[in-house]
Amino acid sequence: MFKVLACMIDYFVLTTFTANMQTVQVSTFKARCLGLFKEVRDSREPIAVTLHGKTLAVVQPAPRQPASRVGKWLEENRHLLSVEEELELPPREIRADPFDDEHAD
């Protein structure tokens, strides 16, 4: 009795969860697996993989990676890295190539 009830609940939750998401047949998933993974990553929307109309698996995007410590520091200290005024540099002297035969001493 409890097994039947548990299966009914699982089926209800799974069909409700997958009702509004894109579905692909397992044969299509097998042929386009890498492209579908990239689509899930880019769209952040899960895809249900089905066999004969029944959901076998749900491909979900991986959780976003937290920013690195360096990235967090850069974000927090962005104001320290900005240049408020232009710097005037002295003009550079352009010298002839020391290995050029025409300009040799």
C-alpha beads as a LAMMPS data file, in Angstrom:
LAMMPS data file: protein, C-alpha beads

105 atoms
104 bonds

1 atom types
1 bond types

-500.0 500.0 xlo xhi
-500.0 500.0 ylo yhi
-500.0 500.0 zlo zhi

Masses

1 110.0

Atoms # bond

1 1 1 0.000 0.000 0.000
2 1 1 2.729 2.480 0.991
3 1 1 4.808 1.631 -2.088
4 1 1 1.865 2.367 -4.357
5 1 1 1.169 5.642 -2.557
6 1 1 4.853 6.633 -2.739
7 1 1 4.923 5.869 -6.486
8 1 1 1.764 7.935 -7.021
9 1 1 3.258 10.867 -5.112
10 1 1 6.537 10.586 -7.043
11 1 1 4.635 10.504 -10.337
12 1 1 2.519 13.529 -9.352
13 1 1 5.556 15.553 -8.252
14 1 1 7.559 14.601 -11.341
15 1 1 4.746 15.349 -13.813
16 1 1 3.937 18.641 -12.081
17 1 1 7.604 19.622 -11.966
18 1 1 8.250 18.754 -15.621
19 1 1 4.943 20.069 -17.043
20 1 1 6.303 23.509 -17.992
21 1 1 9.816 22.580 -19.061
22 1 1 11.277 21.638 -22.418
23 1 1 11.336 17.907 -23.035
24 1 1 13.469 15.840 -25.393
25 1 1 13.287 12.171 -26.246
26 1 1 16.187 10.057 -25.058
27 1 1 17.261 9.366 -28.661
28 1 1 17.448 13.116 -29.366
29 1 1 19.309 13.653 -26.103
30 1 1 21.822 10.967 -27.080
31 1 1 22.447 12.607 -30.454
32 1 1 22.615 16.209 -29.197
33 1 1 23.878 15.704 -25.639
34 1 1 26.691 18.286 -25.588
35 1 1 24.574 20.927 -27.354
36 1 1 21.713 20.378 -24.899
37 1 1 24.088 20.703 -21.941
38 1 1 25.294 24.041 -23.339
39 1 1 21.675 25.142 -23.882
40 1 1 20.827 24.345 -20.247
41 1 1 23.950 26.195 -19.085
42 1 1 23.156 29.294 -21.158
43 1 1 19.384 29.450 -20.609
44 1 1 19.525 28.318 -16.941
45 1 1 16.333 26.310 -17.706
46 1 1 16.127 22.542 -17.034
47 1 1 15.303 19.975 -19.744
48 1 1 13.380 16.734 -19.115
49 1 1 14.648 13.632 -20.945
50 1 1 11.825 11.223 -21.782
51 1 1 11.409 7.640 -22.986
52 1 1 7.987 6.715 -24.380
53 1 1 6.530 9.855 -22.807
54 1 1 7.808 9.133 -19.302
55 1 1 10.491 11.296 -17.719
56 1 1 13.776 9.462 -17.208
57 1 1 15.913 12.365 -16.062
58 1 1 15.940 16.108 -15.654
59 1 1 19.061 18.014 -16.739
60 1 1 19.453 21.102 -14.563
61 1 1 22.038 23.869 -14.706
62 1 1 24.900 23.652 -12.239
63 1 1 24.836 26.168 -9.389
64 1 1 26.628 29.395 -10.190
65 1 1 30.207 29.451 -8.962
66 1 1 30.959 31.995 -6.261
67 1 1 33.375 34.731 -7.213
68 1 1 36.995 34.045 -6.386
69 1 1 38.665 35.899 -3.537
70 1 1 40.578 37.996 -6.051
71 1 1 37.374 38.798 -7.935
72 1 1 35.637 39.817 -4.712
73 1 1 38.582 42.008 -3.733
74 1 1 38.583 43.699 -7.140
75 1 1 34.857 44.394 -6.884
76 1 1 35.179 45.800 -3.360
77 1 1 38.221 47.944 -4.194
78 1 1 37.340 49.089 -7.689
79 1 1 37.589 52.701 -6.533
80 1 1 41.275 52.173 -5.689
81 1 1 42.000 51.049 -9.227
82 1 1 40.393 53.925 -11.104
83 1 1 42.466 56.806 -12.431
84 1 1 40.894 60.160 -11.619
85 1 1 43.200 62.369 -13.664
86 1 1 45.363 61.948 -16.691
87 1 1 49.059 61.632 -16.108
88 1 1 51.432 63.674 -18.245
89 1 1 54.486 61.727 -19.199
90 1 1 57.667 63.362 -20.491
91 1 1 58.202 62.918 -24.224
92 1 1 60.311 59.916 -25.134
93 1 1 63.439 60.355 -27.192
94 1 1 63.374 58.160 -30.249
95 1 1 66.821 56.840 -30.952
96 1 1 68.109 55.191 -34.060
97 1 1 68.584 51.448 -33.994
98 1 1 72.098 50.795 -32.597
99 1 1 72.436 47.813 -34.922
100 1 1 71.573 49.813 -38.029
101 1 1 74.684 50.247 -40.262
102 1 1 73.658 53.705 -41.486
103 1 1 73.733 55.214 -38.007
104 1 1 76.850 53.498 -36.741
105 1 1 79.521 55.776 -35.268

Bonds

1 1 1 2
2 1 2 3
3 1 3 4
4 1 4 5
5 1 5 6
6 1 6 7
7 1 7 8
8 1 8 9
9 1 9 10
10 1 10 11
11 1 11 12
12 1 12 13
13 1 13 14
14 1 14 15
15 1 15 16
16 1 16 17
17 1 17 18
18 1 18 19
19 1 19 20
20 1 20 21
21 1 21 22
22 1 22 23
23 1 23 24
24 1 24 25
25 1 25 26
26 1 26 27
27 1 27 28
28 1 28 29
29 1 29 30
30 1 30 31
31 1 31 32
32 1 32 33
33 1 33 34
34 1 34 35
35 1 35 36
36 1 36 37
37 1 37 38
38 1 38 39
39 1 39 40
40 1 40 41
41 1 41 42
42 1 42 43
43 1 43 44
44 1 44 45
45 1 45 46
46 1 46 47
47 1 47 48
48 1 48 49
49 1 49 50
50 1 50 51
51 1 51 52
52 1 52 53
53 1 53 54
54 1 54 55
55 1 55 56
56 1 56 57
57 1 57 58
58 1 58 59
59 1 59 60
60 1 60 61
61 1 61 62
62 1 62 63
63 1 63 64
64 1 64 65
65 1 65 66
66 1 66 67
67 1 67 68
68 1 68 69
69 1 69 70
70 1 70 71
71 1 71 72
72 1 72 73
73 1 73 74
74 1 74 75
75 1 75 76
76 1 76 77
77 1 77 78
78 1 78 79
79 1 79 80
80 1 80 81
81 1 81 82
82 1 82 83
83 1 83 84
84 1 84 85
85 1 85 86
86 1 86 87
87 1 87 88
88 1 88 89
89 1 89 90
90 1 90 91
91 1 91 92
92 1 92 93
93 1 93 94
94 1 94 95
95 1 95 96
96 1 96 97
97 1 97 98
98 1 98 99
99 1 99 100
100 1 100 101
101 1 101 102
102 1 102 103
103 1 103 104
104 1 104 105
